[in-house]
Amino acid sequence: MQQHQKSVPGESAPLLTAVEVMLSRYVTFASDDYRFACALWTVGTFLWESSFDAYPYLVITADTKRSGKTRLAEVMSFMSHNGRMMTAVTPAALMRIIRDEKATVFIDEAESMSSESTSVMRQLMNVGYRRGQTISRVNPGRDAGVSDWPVYGPKAFILIGDVYDTLRDRSVIVKMRRAAMGTTQRMSHMVAESEGNEIRDRLAQMPQETRAAIAGAYADHPPLSFLGDRDEEIWLPLFAICAILAPGRVEALKRVAADVAAEKTAPRRNVKELSGVEDDATADEYRARLLRDVAGIVGPDATMPTADLLDALKGIPTAPWRRFRGTGLDDQSLAALLEPFGVRPRVNRIKGKTRTTRRGYRGSEIHDALMANSLGDD
């Protein structure tokens, strides 16, 4: 079997790049590997019906809230074939959407799918990633017979924690993490949708020769022997797309696939088990904010008494310190938040006519901690 290694000339060549640029503009990924996988998956939503025997589910997950999961799904839905964002969809509604609209379905707040319930929805998800799979349903009315509903099509699930094992086995898992305060670009839904729809329209007009080349790459692709059978099945469409639209990145995709597939070996965690992670992430967010604010007040060669520093922090109009934890930042919470950085209150001499000492903070320690934790440019 001969692997396709040449991209098709013409307008199809920059399509993958356009998708990645759009994702980079609005989403902060824990790894660029995830962005690459998401871009390939988005392109594939225009090809799954005609070119592939199976198409992977996409699970967008994180350990905490405000990690960019829903934003990623929204941006991808703007660019995908007939993208549909929804929550709390019933099996009957989902089957009709799949059959009648050939939609790319994004199901937000999919935590309920982490259970091993024997519902119709679970049956649908267990088979809906493969061509030709159907679910039989009794038609309304007496003696109306039975209909076989097609369930194959691209689906993405957005949640905290993990979906159940059978669904995870059929998915490419994208793990998100909360970005530092002030580092994420504000997204105008209207503007992003317009930009994404422009890319969607370009993908919809993908030349037939490009589509045929991708289908050929899928049919002739050599085995992905470094993956297990199931992962090979779900990653093969993405490799076929990459072989035609970005042949120079096939080797990089092998590493991405190996890493993302191996992440499935981690123990599955549900949203309840991750409540402590949420608390830790929030604390880390405020610690980083506090260190930057303190560094902005105390110069590298200066010292400042604790009381004066607290007053200065609470004087920052846009800072949270006046109402932090309901009562405002005090000397104990200030020390506790800075202690993980190795910044502690010290006894310092205060210059003046008489020698006095007061507990406070040294700018040298603060700025060393700022640089050591790569927080200086945020």
Secondary structure, 3 states (H helix, E strand, C coil): CCCCCCCCCCCCCCHHHHHHHHHHHHCCCCCHHHHHHHHHHHHHCCCHHHHCCECCEEEEEECCCCCCHHHHHHHHHHHCCCEEEEECCCHHHHHHHHHHHCCEEEEECHHHHHCCCCCHHHHHHHHCCECCCEEEEECCCCCCCEEEEECCCCEEEEEECCCCHHHHHCEEEEEECCCCCCCCCCCCHHHHHHHHHHHHHHHHCCCHHHHHHHHHHHHHCCCCCCCCHHHHHHHHHHHHHHHHHCHHHHHHHHHHHHHHHHHHHCCCCCCHHHHHHHHHHHHHHHHHHHHHHHHHHCCCCCEEEHHHHHHHHHCCCCCCCCCHHHCCCCHHHHHHHHHHHCCCCEEEEECCCCCEEEEEEEHHHHHHHHHHCCCCCC
